[in-house]
Amino acid sequence: MTPAELAALHRRCFTTPRPWSTEEFSALLETPGCFLLTCRGGFLLGRAIAGEAELLTLAVAPEARRQGYGRALAQEFTARARLMGASDLFLEVAADNLPAHELYSALGWRETGRRREYYGPGLDAIVMHLGFSEQQEGG
């Protein structure tokens, strides 16, 4: 997927927090440790560096949701991050995005904090963590 295609799908999936631009995707894809995973109807952008990885964004087209694509991308992210030497994985998810929070929890991610108004006024982020020893125990 090109940065323009990523931005177009991101716009379809997110209004709050705001969708990312073509320029933002282009810049991120050029940063060290950044990687893109794609599947039919979706993508995940991640970054791994210095033993840690961050799931930057995961987007699945509305018509492709509830078909396992998000789960597959999240699992592939975990595998790729591990291959890149990460033992601790992190993400932020909007506190009101219950489907995403449930997905990550089901995959063994644990809530470790909250960032007040991270996405704007009244829009908190839940910080989640997955360590490989936790993954082996929980999922």
Beta strands, then each sheet from edge to edge (+ up, - down):
strand 1: 34-39
strand 2: 42-49
strand 3: 52-60
strand 4: 88-94
strand 5: 110-115
strand 6: 125-131
sheet 1: 1+ 2- 3+ 4+ 6- 5+
end
